[in-house]
Amino acid sequence: MPAYSWRCLACELANDAVHETCQKCACPANATYAQIAAAKKSAGIVDPVDGPTLSELVAAGWKNFVGKSDDRSILVNLIYENALGAAVVMVFFALVKAWELLGH
């Protein structure tokens, strides 16, 4: 039995020192790699899969717009209009707050 609180190597649950196995997935406190893998499998825990980064996904998505100037301009205009609309709303609320602070 561990003499300290410990975190499960399979499911990452914090366990008290009185427990020799994880209270969530039953993985032992001093588990081997095989025991960790078995506990993950029995608990249905899946390790993340290597794949593209967010920037790679965005770059790949943007490449779909190459040669399609109409689609790209629609996207850029949509982003610009949303940003402009948000700025107008922020200025409006700032003016309302200033008006309230002036006692009106």
Stockholm file with secondary structure:
# STOCKHOLM 1.0

chainA/1-104         MPAYSWRCLACELANDAVHETCQKCACPANATYAQIAAAKKSAGIVDPVDGPTLSELVAAGWKNFVGKSDDRSILVNLIYENALGAAVVMVFFALVKAWELLGH
#=GR chainA/1-104 SS CCSSCEECTTTCCEECTTCSBCTTTCCBTTCCHHHHHHHHHHHTCCCCCCCCCHHHHHHHHHHTTTTCHHHHHHHHHHHHHHHHHHHHHHHHHHHHHHHHHTTC
#=GC SS_cons         CCSSCEECTTTCCEECTTCSBCTTTCCBTTCCHHHHHHHHHHHTCCCCCCCCCHHHHHHHHHHTTTTCHHHHHHHHHHHHHHHHHHHHHHHHHHHHHHHHHTTC
//
